[in-house]
Amino acid sequence: MIKFRNLLFSSPVYTFSVIYLVLLFLLSITAPLLPIDPNATNVSNMSQPPSFEHLFGTDEVGRDYFIRVVYGGRVSLLVGVLAMVTATTIGTFVGLVSGYFGGWVDNVLMRIVDVLSAIPWLVLVIVLSVFLRPGLSTIIIVIGGFSWMSIARLIRGETLAAKEREYVLYGQFIGQSASTIIFRHVFPAVLPTLIVAASASISGAIMTESALSFLGLGIQQPMASWGSLLQNAQSSLQRAPYMAILPGVFVVLTVYSFNNLGDMIKAILQKEV
């Protein structure tokens, strides 16, 4: 904890990133307590610029844009976290099994990873959108289900190194089962790398969700995400540029902060080694 505090305040970049993410999560969690309906329209107050009454202005149908951005952040963060959990779970399992057992198991799993990595994600999304209804669950499945390959490669490499350590070899010598060795000895050895990869994958998931929603393949109305807000703002760029600038700034700052958080975690783990 002391190392974390020292590193946190040693760099203004780390300090800003952590404070920003904490405030963003708190705002997202407490959003339902705010006395503003994100879907309440007011045609007499359309496309109003930011003011004391509406901090971020209003959108094309008179909805308060501040609460729309806040609720959009809730969705984007939810997609980022759940897609990260999905991707890291699949990638960790594949990487551990592939790296530990080797041989034909490793060859088969890595060829699957190679094939999936070679297919552009946009093509996968378009194909899946034919069979799955666009929405929150679909976007989480698509991002999480097709972004685990890099994590699998990373964990496989760490597993190959970990399984040569003395305590792992001793576990094999005394007859411990493969599952016991993997989850009791190998997994803790690769956990620091996994934590860093997971923090980075959240920012990647948020960027992907924003891109898909911007293309109309992600979050659908009336639900909002930062990507869908950017998509809706295309028709209002001249008369209401803030509708594109505000969610765009939040996307950039959030991705930037998660990347810095991953760097900070990596620095802490390296100092502990």
N, C-alpha and C positions, 0 to 999 in steps of 0.2 A: 504493500500500500504506500509506503514511504517512497519507493522508487517511482511509482506511478505519479504521485504528487509532485515529486521533484522534476520529472520529465515533463509533466503537464505544464508547469509554470516556467520551464526552461525555454520554451519556444512560444511566441505569440500565435503562431499558426496552429499548434496543438491546442492551446488555450481557447482560441476562437472556435475551432472545430468542435471540441467537446461541449462548450457552452451552447453553441448553436444547436447541436443535435439534442442536447437535453431539453432546451426550450422548445424545439420543434416537436419532440415526442410529448412533452407536457401539454402543449397547445393542442396537439392532435387528440390526446386522450380526453382532455376536458372540453373539446369542441361541442359535444351535445349539451353542456351546461350553459353555453352562450345563448342568450335570448334572441337569436336570429334564425329564421328558417332559411336554409340554403336554397330552397325551391320556391320561395314566395316571390311571385312576380308583381311588378307595378309598372304598367305601360305608360304611366305619366312621368316616370322617372328613368327612362331608358338611356343607356350610354352616358351616364353622368360622370364627370371626372372625379378624382379623389377629393374628398372634403371631410369636415369634422363629422358629418352625419354618416357618410360612407367612406371609411378610411381608404379603401382601394377602388372607390367609385362603384358603378353598377354596370351590368352587362347589357346585351342587346334587348333583353326583355324586362329590365329593371330589377334583376336580382342583385342583392348585395354581393359585391365581388370579393370582399375580404373573407366572408364565411365560405364562399365557393372555393377560394384558394386553400383555406384551412381544411375543408372537407376533402378537397382534391389531394392535399398532403396526406391525410389519413389513408386514402386509398392507395396512393403511390408507396407510402411506407409499408402498408400491409402487404402489397404485392412484393415489394423488395424483400421483406423479412420472410414471408412464406415461400417465395421462390428460392431464396437462399437456403432455407431449411430443406426444401425438396432437393435442390441441386447438390448440397453438401452431403445429404444422406445417401443419395444414389452414388455420387462420386466417391465418397469414402468407402462404401461397401465394395464397389467395383475395384477401387485402387488397392484395398487391403487384400481382397481375394486374389487379384491378379498378381500382386507383388509377392505375396506369401507362398502361394502354390506354384507359380511359375509354369514352365512347360506348356502343354497344349491349352491349359486354362488361360494362361497369360496371353498366348497367341490369339485365341478366339476373342477374348474380351478387348484386347487392344485393337484388333481389326474392326470390331464393332465401333469402338471409339473413333478410329480413323474414318470410317464410312460416315458416321454422324457428323463429325467435324468438317467433312468435305462438303456437306450440303449447306448452302446458304440459309441462314435462319429465316429470312423473309419468305423463301420458297416454302419452307416447312409450315410457317404460319398461314400462308395463303391456302395451302392444301388442307390444313387442319380446320380452317375457318369454314370450309365447305361442309365438314362433318360435325363441327361443334358450334354451338351458338355463341357469338361474341359476348363476352362478359367477364366479370371478375374471376370466377373459377377457371374459365378457359385460359385467361391470360396467365394465371399462376401455373397451370399445368403446362402450358406451352413454354414459358420461360424456364421454370424449374426442370421440366423434363428434357430440355434440349440445351442446357448450359452447364451440365455436370462434367463434361468430357475433360476440360482442363483441370478440374479438381481431381478427377480420377487419375490422370497422368501424374500430377504432383504427388498425390498420396502413394501411388505405386512406387515412385522413386524413393520416397521416404521409407516405405515398407521394405524395399530391397536392402536399404542400409540398416534398418532396425533389426531385421531378422538375422543378421550376422553378429549381433551383439551377444556377449557371453551369457547373459541371463535368459535370452531366448533359446540359445543352443542348449543351455542346461535344462530348460523346460522340455525341450524335445527329447533330451537324453533320459529324463526320468519318466517319460511316457505321458505327459500332459496332452490333452486333445488339442487339435488345431484351433478350434473355436476358443478354448481357454487361453491359449498362447496369444492369439490375435487380439482379443478384447482385454486381456489382463496385462499383457506385456508390450505388444506392438502398437496398439492404439494409443496408449498414453505417450509413446515416443513420437508419434506423428501429430499429436493434438496441437502443439504450438503452431506448426505449419498450417494445420486445418483452420485454426482460429483466424490467422492472418488472411487466408484465402476466403473464408466466409465473410469477413468484413468487407473485402474488396468486391465480392460477388453481389452484395446488397446494392452498391452503387451501379454495378453493371445491370442488375435487374431493373432498377429505377429508370435508367437510361433506355433500356429496351422497351419497358412499358410505355414510357413517354413517346418513343418513336412509333410504336404500334398504335397507340391511341391517336397520335397525330395523323396517322394514315387511315384512321377509321376502323382499324381491326382490333381495337382493344376495348377499353371501358366505354359503355354506351349510355346515352342519356336516359333518365335524368341524373344518374350517378356521374360524379365528376372526378377526374384525376388531373394532375398537372399536364399530362400529355393531351387529354381531351380538351382541356381549357385552351391550350395552344392551338389545337385543331379548330375549335370554334372561333378563335380570335382572328383567323385568316380573313374573314369577311369584314372585319372591323379595324384593320390596321391603320387606316388613314384617319378615321374619326375618333378611335379609341385605342391608341397604341399601347396604353398601359395594360390592356387585356392580354397582350402577348408578352410584354416585358416582365410583369410581376411573376407569373408562373415560371417563365424562363429563368429568371434570377433564382428562384427557389430550387429549381432543378439543378442549376450549376452549383449553387452553394451546398446543396445536400450531397451531391456526388463528390464535390471537392472535400467536404468534411469527412465523409466515410473513407475516402482514400487516405486522408491524413490520419484518421483513426487507425487504419490498418498499418500505416508506417509507424505510428506510436507504439502499437502493440508489438510489432516486430522489434523495435528498438528495446523495449522492456524485456522481451524474451531473450534477445541477444546478450543483454547485460547480465541476465541470470545464468546464462550458460557458462 
